[in-house]
Amino acid sequence: MHFKDNNQPIGIIIEVHGPVVVIDCNRLPPLKQALCTRFDHTLYLFEVHQHLDEKLVRAITLHGTAGLRRGMIVFDTGSPLHVPVSESCLGRLLNVFGEPLDGGPDLPQQNFRNIHANVTKRDIRRNVELRLKWLDLPEYVAFRVFLGGFYFV
C-alpha cells in the first residue's frame, strides 16, 4: 500500500490499546477501509473494524504500535487494503502489504486486488483441485507402505 501525501485528514487518534486504536473522524469511513498515519518517517496502517457511533471508529493497527499516541492525525487512503497481483508476484516472498521480503526488486505497482474481495467460482474450483491432489498423495504413500513396507512401482 502506498500513501499519497495529498489525502485529506479524516480524524485523530483518541485511544491506543495495544493493536486497537479508536479514531475520532470528521466523516465516518466504511468498514474495512484502510486508514493511515505517519510518525518519524514510518507509515502506520489501520483497518476500520467497527463503528462505535456517528464519529468514532475502532480500527486494528497492522503494524507495531510503538510511537502511536493520542492526537495524531489520521488520513484516509481511499480504498480497502489491497495487494499487488501479477505474474511478477509468483515465486516471491511478500508481506501482507505486498512489499518484497526476499531482497528482490520492488514489484510493479500496476494490478491490485482487495484482500476482502469476493472469491470467484474459478478460484474455488482451482483450490479444490489442489486440495484433492494433496489428499491423494498421502493415500498413495500409505498404500505403498501398507504392502509390507516394500515400495512397488
N, C-alpha and C positions, 0 to 999 in steps of 0.2 A: 504494500500500500504506500502510496506516495502522498505526501502532504503538500497541498497548494497554499502558498502564502497569501493568496487573495481571498481565502474563505472568511466569512463574517463570523464574529464570535456568537455563540449560541447561548452561553451561560458561564457560570463559575462553579468551581468545586466548593461544596459546603461541608462535606464529611468524607473522611477516608477511614475505612475499617478493613485493613488488610487489602485483599484484591477488590473489595466492593467500594464504589465511590457513589456518593449522592451529589447530583448536579442540579443547581437552580437554573432553569432555562428561560430564555425570553419567549421562545416558541417551543412547543413540545415536539421532539423528533420521533419518528416512528420506531417501533420495536425493531431490534436487530440492526439499527443504524450504527455506523461507525462514527465515533467522535474522537477528537484528539486534542492534545495539548503539548507544548514544548517547554522543556526546562533544561538549561545548561547543555544545549545542543543535542538533547535526547528527545525523541518523539515517543509519546505515550499514547497508545490506542485504547479506546474503550468501546464496548458494545452495549447498547441500551438493552437492558434486561426487563425492566419493569417501570411502568408509570405509577408514581406514588400519588400524585394529584395533578392539578392543571399546570403546575410549574416545575415539579420535582420529578427527576428520573433516577432510578438506581441502575448503575452501569457496572460492568465487570471489566477490570483492568486486564489487558492482555500482555502486560509487561510487569516487571518488578515495580513496586510502588515506592521505592526509596526516592526521595526528592519531591514526591507529591505533597501538597499542603492546601489548606483551605485558602480560597481567594484566587486560585489560579484560573486564568481564562481558558475556556474550552471552546473548540471550533468544531463545526460540522463538516465532515468530509464529503457529504453529498451523496453517499452510497453506503450500502451494507459492506461488510468485509468481503473482499474478493482476492483471488489469487490468479497468477498468470497460468494460462493453459495453452500449450503449443507443442509442436514436435521437439523444440529445444529443451523442454522440461523433462523429457524421457531420459532416464538414467542419471538424473541429477538428484542431489540431496538438498531439499529445500525446507525452510521452516514454515510455520503456519501463515506467515505473511508473504510467502513466495520469494524470500531472499535466499540466495545460494549459501549453503554451509559447507560445500565441498571444495572451496577455494577456486572454483571455476569462474569464468566471466559472468557478468550480470546478464540476466535474461532480457530479451527484447520486450518492451512494455507495450505489446500490441493487443493480444487477446486475453481477456479476463473473464472469470466465472465467479458468480456469487457463491460463497460457501454454503449458503442456505437454499441453493437452487433446487427446484423440483427434479427428481430423478426420472429419466425417460425410460420407456419400456425396453429400449435397446440396451441401456446401461444395466438394467435388471437382468436381462437375458444373458448378457456377457458375464455378469457377476455369477449367475447360477451355473453357467458352463464352466467357469474357472473353479467353482466350488466342487462341481461334480468330478472334474479331473483330479482335484486334490483328494476327494473321498475315495476314488478308485485306486489311487496309489497305495494307501495302507492295506486295502483288501488284497491287492496283488502281492504285496510283500508278506502279509500274514499267511496267505495261501501257500506261498513258496516255503516259508518256514515250517508250516504245519506238515508238510510232506517229509517228515523225518529229518528236518534240518538240512537237507540237501537242496541245492539250487538247481532246478531243472530248467533248461532253456527251451 
